[in-house]
Amino acid sequence: MICGFDYGTSNCAMGVLDDQQIRLAQVDGDKSFMPSALYALGRELICEQVGLQLPAGTVRDEFVNDRRGQLAMARRILDELDLGPANSDDEPVMFVGQQAFGHYFADPEEGYFVKSPKSYLGASGLRPEFVGFFEDIVTAMMQTVKQRAETSLGRELTHTVIGRPVNFQGSLATDSGAEQSNQQALAILTKAAKRSGFREVEFQFEPIAAGLSFERDLTENKTVLVVDIGGGTTDCAMVRMGPDHRQLADRSADFLGHTGERTGGNDLDIALAGKQLMPLFGMTADLKSGKPMPTKTFLDAVCTNDVSALGRFASLETTLYLQQLQRDCLQPELIARLLKLQHNKQNQQLVRMAENAKIALSDSPQARVELEFVEAGLHTLISGDQLRQAIERPLQRITELMKEAVQQAGRAPDLVFVTGGSARSPVIREAVARTLGDIPLLDGDHFGSVVSGLTEWAERIYR
């Protein structure tokens, strides 16, 4: 069976065409969107889970041979924990989606938790073993989503189109570093999809997929600027759409310009956490010396889409540094909070609280952030104006991407179609209107536009 697969930074979804209607499969309980998160009792157990799900044959034999060391370590971990095989229904050792968040929040200092692994794809300077590790994370998630979708639909999924950003890491399609990152990311996604059981795998740009979904309802030909603000990237595409275009087999001439880079909803969450939450952990406190507080470690704590920053913050070197900083600070109790955050591995949870505040501010002028998991009674209030100030820099880059796409096309759009989870924010919508002027701005399904378009494209190319 043919499907569209949105392996997103924030959420994953799968869609199929059923009686000429696009239907989304249930992939997280009774939900059609599964948060992109994974939690395992040990990182090597992710590799174990992947291997157990592979069917007997050449692919499994090659995987077992490539991961011999990790699989041996996984068996030792299972023995130490006195647990059965990693696929045991009685004693599961790996969780994805909402279950992953639940286990992480309940026991953050144990196990391995990763949110938004797609944001790491294409990162430069990764050693081969880290590339293999990311392959296993992506594969484990894809295997789970595919199995859940097949159970929901009652059919096997064999052919898919997976969404991809314009650029996974870099900002310019002509930049050799960006293209190298793209190839690395696509290779990981392809290998993961094949190991998950897909026989045929193709890719489509996410803003184009979102535009295809929107195009179904157009009754006139229009030049549309599609702005897809996802969790990890923002992608913009200037596309000719409408009745004269949607049935064309080759749409390449309709795509007049596209831009994209790794600036998305996660960056807004990180910026908000850094500006409004890190002062509670001492970032703006005074030092006894009178010198300004160094901010790098505080920013590393919230930079959850940067592997290097996460590694630095979790290191013993940072622990020793923070202990000295606590002695040098006029408010040592604030640094004590940061030490606790580091020890308990709760920095992902902190950024999640910033994300929740951003979402709440879409419907309310003020959001209360509860930080009871750090300290009893600890909380703060964030206003819409504080959100605007905090995200000014990433938001400026998002608006620049819109301008670049319009400049490539050489003409103004007739319509602006905005989609992606972060596009619900009034702050984002204000910035779009301010950047592009008096052009009609329309909303899509902020979470479902991409998967719907991918499903439609899959039906076109595989039928």
N, C-alpha and C positions, 0 to 999 in steps of 0.2 A: 504494500500500500504506500502511496505517496503522501509526504507531509512537509510542512514548513516548520522549521525549528529556530526559534529565537533563543539562542544561548546568550543571554544578556548579562551585563555586569550586575544588575540589581535583581533581575528575575529571569526565569526560564519558562518557555511555553512552547507547546506543539499544537499545530492546527492541521485539519484535514478537510477536504471537500466532501460533503455528505448531502446528497440530493440537491446539488447546486448551491448549497449553503456552507459557508466556512464554519466549522465546528472546532472549538478548542477542547483538547483532552484534559481530563482531571489528572494533575501531576503532583498535587500536594494535599492529600485527603480529598475533600470535595472541591478544592480550588483549582482554577485553570492556570495560575501563576505560582511558581515555586521560587522562593527567595534563593539567590545564588550564594549558598553558604554550605560548608561541610565541617563536620566535627568528628574526630576519630580519637579513640583512647590512646593511640600512638600513631605517629606519622607513617611508619612503615606498614601499618595495618591497612592504609589506603591501597598500597601496592598489592597486598594480600587479597583485598576485596576485588580488585580489578582482575587478578589472575583467576580467582574462583568463578567469576562470571563469564570468562572466555570459554567458548566451546572447545572440546578436544580437537586437536588438529595442528596444522603448521603454525597458525597465528599464535596459539597458546604456547606451543613449544618454543617459538622464538622469544615470546615475552618472558617465559620462565628462565630461559637462558640469559637474557639481557638483565633480568632483575634478580639474579641468583643471590647476591649478597643481601638485598633488601628483604627478600622472602625468607631467608634464614633468620634475619633479625626479627621479622614479624613473628616467626614461630617461637622464638625465645621470649618475646614480649607476651604472647598468649600464654606461654607456660608460666611466666612470672605472675601474670594476673589470674592464673588458674581458670582460664577461659577456654571454651571450645573453639572450633573453626570460626573464622570471621564472618561466615554467612549463616551462622546459627540463629534461628528465629528466637530461641530462648535467651541467648546472650549476645545481642548485636553489639558490635564494636565501632560501627560507623553510621553516621546519620547525616542527612541532607535536608535542605529547606528549613521549615519552621522547627523541626525536631533538632536541627543543628544549633539554632539559636537557643532553644530551650536548654539543651545540655551545656552549652557554653555559659549561659547566664547562671545556671545552677552550680557549675563547677569550673570556673574559668582557668584556675591555676593548674588543672590537670588536663591531659589530652592535648590535641592539636586542633585549632580552629582556624578556618580561612573564610573570609567573606570576599565576594567579588573577584574570584580568581582570574576572570577574563581581563581585569585591569593590569595583570602582570604579564600577559602574553605579549611577546615582542620586545620585552625588556632587553637592553643591550648588556653585554658582558657576562651573560649567564654561562656557568660551566655546564658541560654536558649532563652531569648528574642532576643539576637543577632543572634543566630542560626536561629530562626524564621524569622528574618529580612532578612538574606541572602537567606533563602528559597524563600521569596517573590521576591527578586531582580532577582534571577535565574529563577523563574517561570515566572515572567513578561516578561523577555527577551525570554525565550523558547516559551511562548504563541505567542508572536509577530512573531518570526522567523517561527514557524510552520504554523501560519495563512498565512503569506506572501508566504511561499513555496507552500502551498496548492492552493492558488490563482494562483500562477505562473504555477503550474503543472495541475491544474484542477481536482485534485484527493485528497481524504483524506489520510493522513499518519497515520498509525495505529501501525506499528512495527518499532523499531529503534535500532541501535547499536550506542552508544555514546562513543567517545574517552575519554581516561583517561591517565594521566601521570603515570609513574611507581610509583612515590610518590608525593602527593600533597604538602607536607610540609617537611617531614623528608628526610634523605638521604640514609638510609639503610633499606632494606626490613626486616631485622631481628630486627630492633629497634622497641620496643613496642610502643613508642610514634609515630613513623612514621605510624605504622599499625593502631593505633587509629585514627590518622588524616585521613588516607585513608578511613576508615569506615565512619567517620563523613561526609566527602566530598561526598562519593558515596550515602549515605543516602539522602543528600540534593538533589543531582542530580536526584536520582530515584523519590523522592517525587515530584520534580518540573516537571519531564517528565510526570508522571502520571497525575498531575494536568493540564498539557498542552494538555492532551487528548490521549497520547500514551497508547495503551493497553498492549504492551509487550516492555520491556526495557532490553537490555543487554549492556555490556561494553567490550571494547577491548583496550589494550595498544596502545597508539598513535604511538610509534616507530614501532610496529609490523604492524599496519594499514598502515603506510607509506611504510613499506617494501613490503607489499602485492601489493600495487600499482606498485612499481618498478619491482616486480617479473614477472609481466605479460609479460615483454619484454625480459626476460632472455632466451637465447637459450642453455645455458650450466649451469650445477650445480655449484654453487659458495657458499662460506661462506662470508656473507656480514655483515659489520658493518653499521647499520643504525644509523645515528646521527640526531635527530630531535631537533632543537633549536627553541623552541616556545617562545611565549611572556613571559610566567610565569615559564616554566620548561625546562630543557634539559634532554632528554631521549635517551639512547643508547641501542641497542640490537644487539647481534651477532646471526645471523640467517642463517641456511642452506636454500638456495633457488634454484629454477630452475625447469626444466621440471619434474624431478622425485619427486618433493616435493609439487608443488602447488595444486595438486588435492587430496592430502591426507585429510581425514576428521579430523584426529587428528594431529595437528602440534606441540604438546608439545615437542616431542623429537628433533625437529628442532631448538628450541630456546636454544642456548648454554650459554647465559649470558645476563643479562640486568641490567642497572643501571639508576638512575634518581633522580633528586632532584630539589628543587625550586630555580634554577638559570637559568634565561633565558634572552630574549631580554629586558624585563622591567628592569632587574638589570643592563644591559649595559647602558640603557637610564639614569637611576638614577645615575650611576657612572659618566657618562659624564656630567650630569647636576651639580652634586656636584663639580667635579673638574674644569670645565670650565665656568659654569654660576654663581655658588654661590659667587665667588670672586667679581662679580659685585654688590652683595648685602651685602658685608662687611666681608665675611668669612676670608679673609687674611689681613684685615685692622689692623692697629696698635691701641692698647689701650693706653690711657694716662698714665696708670700705668707702661707701658713697658712690661706687661705680655702678653703671646700669647692669641689670640682671641679664646674663647671656640667655638667648632665647632658643638656640638650636635644639637642645634636648627636649624642650617643651613642644617644639614643632615636630620633632621626630615622634613624640608620643602619639600625636593625632594623625600623622601622615600614613594612614593605613593602606594606601594604594602604592606604597614604595617599599619594596623588599629590603633595600639597604637601610632605610630609616627604621623599619621594624626591627631589623637585626641589631642595629646600634642601640636602640632603646632597651632591648631585652638583655643586653650584654652585662657581664660582671663589671666591666670598665665603667659603664654608666651608673651602676649601683654605687660603686665607690665614689664616683664624681658627685652623685646626688647627696651622698652622706656628708661629703665635704661642703657642698653647697648649703646643706641644712645648717651646718655649724657657722657658715658665713652670713646667713640670712637673718634679718631683723625679725622675720616672722617664720621661724623654723617649723611651726606646725603646718604651714602650707606646703613646704617641701616634703614633710612627712606624708601628706596625702599623695604626692606624686610617687614617693617610694612605695607606698601601699599599692597604688595603681600598677606600678611596674611589677611588683612581686606577685600580685594576683592576676596579672595578664588581663587587665580590665580596660585597656586603652581602646580596643575594638568596641566595647560596650559604651564607652564615653562618646565615641563618634556616632554610634547608633542613637544616643540621646540627642545629639545635635541634629541628626537627620529627622528624628521625630518632631523636634521643635520647628524645623524648616517646614515640614508638612503641616503642622498645626497652624503655622502663620499664614497658610494659604486661605484659611477660613476665619482667623481671629487676629486682632491687632497685637496680641501678646500671648506668649507661651511660657508655661512654668516647666522648668527642667528639674526633675527629681533625681538626686544623686545619692540616694540612701545606700546604694551598694558600696559607696566609698566611705561614707560617714553618716551616722544617724542625724537626720534633720538638715543635711546639706542640700541646698537647692538654689536656683537662681531664676530670674525672669528675663526673657528676651523679647524685645519689641520688633515690629516690622522695620523700623528705622535702623535698629542695630543690625538686623539681618542685611539690609542694604549696604551698610558700611562695611560689614565683615566680608561680603562676597564681591566687593567692587572690582577687584583685580580679575578673578576668573570670569566674572560676568562681562567685563570689558573684552576679554579674549573671545568670548562666545559671540558678541556683537560684531567683532572684527571678522570672524569667519563668515557671518551673513554677508557683510559688505564685500568680501573677497569673492564669494560665489556670484553675487550680482555683477560685479566688475567683470568676471570671466564671461558671463553671458552677454555683456554689452548692452543690456536693457533692464529696465525695472520690471519686477514681477507684477502680474495682475492680482495675484492673491498670495498670501502667506499662510502656509499650513504648518501648524506647530504641533509636535507630538513628543512623546517621551515623558517619563515620570516627573521630572523637575519642571516641565513646561506648565504645570498647573499653578505654579507660584505666581502671584500678582507681580512680584518684583521682576520676574523673567518677562512676563507679558509687557510690563511697562518699558523694559529695556528694548524689546523687539519693536514696539510702536515708536519709541523715541529714535531708534536707529533708522527705520525704514519709512517713517512718515505716514501719511494718510493712505495706507493700503489696507484693504480688508484682511483681517486676521481671523482665521478659522481654526477650530480645534478638531483634532481627531480623537480616537480612543487612545488616551495617553499611554496605556500599557499594551493595547492589542493591535495597534495599527501595523507594527512591523511584522508580527507573526501572521496576521491576515494577508499582508502583501507577499510574504515569503511562501505562504500556502498557495496563493494564486499563481505565483511565478513557477512553483514546482509543478503544478498541474499543466502549465503551458509547455514546459521543456521536456517533461517525461511522458506526456500523452502522445 
